[in-house]
């Protein structure tokens, strides 16, 4: 039978901590401001919406903490708007941030 070779690993594996809770990026940037979730192009959930600038069935301009969010498309309907969370349904063609 053949001889078994023993291979020694000289370099230890590095563990990456991508989402460190103590990270300044997570604390300052990700938790502050608006949070937007898109479900295909049929629904958008915006958390951090402060109000509505303009609204009709094909155009929606929302007030955010650091600017505005513009949604363009057709058949828009604001399903819910409670506190700072808004749900919009309709066909979303474009999404644009204005600062």
Steps between C-alpha positions, in 0.01 A plus 500: 500500500595859447633729765265759647629852484442726792429856389547767759303821479725788587244776450194521719165580344384856539156561639324794348262698713301680232218634718672588823250658738762743627578612145465877444353434153212298643429742784504827305402426142280194489278574795452869420284631216263321267477125445344393170386151403391420145293196418564446129355812338153471655549621857730726700520533877670819617595532866609851593251690282420839651226605258375529143598789271303391191277203425293377207449161336828512303732722709588502869748735672569422866678705765792320667734613775784583260313588181221354292406174329322505164311197369373497141273242344126444485201396710657621828304453818619588850385194693622603847666805653547461875752703698807491272421186297328508161395216268445582132356259242503542125737447209830670588708597197759729658624586845703818551665668798525878522723669754 
